[in-house]
Amino acid sequence: MADMFNQFDDRLRRIEAGRTRLKRGYSLTVDRDGLIVARPRPARRGFPIKGMVLLVAGFFAFKALLIAYLGVVTYQDRLSVLQNGAMIERAGAWFMQSDPISASLAQKMRPFIR
């Protein structure tokens, strides 16, 4: 009797696990015999490349906006103040230093800002 209950309990666990996978998304397919079966979609566990690209592009656009708004000389003066600061300020100055991408974007943004 206990063995039958364990088999039944195992079957209930498998069914519940399948339902949990189906909650994350499924696709319907038709078997050879005409039965419509819901199959769970594979879980996407990859690295969010699109989000990372958008983050980096936004960072370059932010730097370009600052350079265009402040001007190159003022921007470099503020960076030199950061470079003489504490460790976190020096790290920020390293990230915010002018590069060819943000400088060219700043030149293109400058007519729209001023």
C-alpha positions in Angstrom: 0.0 0.0 0.0 2.8 2.4 0.9 4.6 1.6 -2.4 1.5 2.5 -4.4 1.2 5.8 -2.5 4.9 6.6 -3.2 4.3 5.9 -6.9 1.3 8.1 -6.9 3.2 10.9 -5.0 6.1 10.7 -7.5 3.6 11.0 -10.4 2.1 14.1 -8.8 5.5 15.6 -8.4 6.4 15.0 -12.1 3.0 16.5 -13.2 3.5 19.6 -11.0 7.1 20.0 -12.3 5.8 19.9 -15.9 3.1 22.4 -15.1 5.7 24.7 -13.6 7.8 24.5 -16.7 4.8 25.2 -18.9 4.1 28.4 -16.9 7.3 29.9 -18.2 6.1 29.5 -21.8 5.1 26.7 -24.1 4.6 25.9 -27.8 1.9 23.7 -29.1 2.8 20.9 -31.5 0.7 18.2 -33.2 1.8 14.6 -32.8 1.6 11.9 -35.5 -1.7 10.7 -34.2 -3.2 14.3 -34.2 -3.0 15.0 -30.5 -2.1 18.6 -29.7 0.7 18.6 -27.1 2.1 21.6 -25.1 5.9 21.4 -24.8 7.8 23.8 -22.5 10.1 26.4 -24.2 13.7 26.0 -23.2 14.8 28.3 -20.5 16.9 31.2 -21.6 19.8 31.4 -19.2 22.3 33.2 -21.4 24.1 36.5 -20.9 21.9 39.5 -21.8 24.0 40.8 -24.7 21.4 43.3 -25.9 21.2 44.9 -22.5 25.0 45.2 -22.2 25.3 46.8 -25.6 22.6 49.3 -24.7 24.3 50.1 -21.4 27.7 50.7 -23.1 26.0 52.8 -25.9 24.2 54.9 -23.2 27.4 55.4 -21.4 29.2 56.7 -24.5 26.2 59.0 -25.3 26.3 60.3 -21.7 30.0 61.1 -22.0 29.4 62.8 -25.4 26.6 64.9 -24.0 28.8 66.1 -21.1 31.6 66.9 -23.5 29.3 68.8 -25.9 27.6 70.7 -23.1 30.7 71.6 -21.0 33.2 72.0 -23.8 36.5 70.0 -24.2 38.6 72.3 -22.0 36.1 72.5 -19.1 35.5 68.7 -19.3 39.3 68.0 -19.1 39.6 70.5 -16.1 36.9 68.6 -14.2 38.6 65.3 -15.0 41.9 66.5 -13.7 40.2 67.4 -10.4 38.8 63.9 -10.2 42.2 62.4 -11.0 43.7 64.1 -8.0 40.9 62.8 -5.7 40.3 59.6 -3.7 40.5 56.1 -5.2 36.9 56.0 -6.3 37.2 59.5 -7.9 40.3 58.3 -9.8 38.4 55.3 -11.1 35.5 57.5 -12.2 38.0 59.8 -14.0 39.5 56.8 -15.8 36.0 55.7 -17.0 35.0 59.2 -18.0 38.2 60.1 -19.9 37.6 61.3 -23.4 37.9 58.8 -26.2 37.5 59.0 -30.0 33.9 57.7 -29.9 32.5 60.1 -27.4 34.6 63.0 -28.9 33.1 62.4 -32.3 29.6 62.1 -30.9 30.1 65.3 -29.0 31.1 67.2 -32.2 27.9 66.0 -33.8 25.8 66.9 -30.8 27.3 70.3 -30.2 25.1 72.2 -32.8 22.0 70.9 -31.1 23.0 71.8 -27.6 24.3 75.3 -28.1 
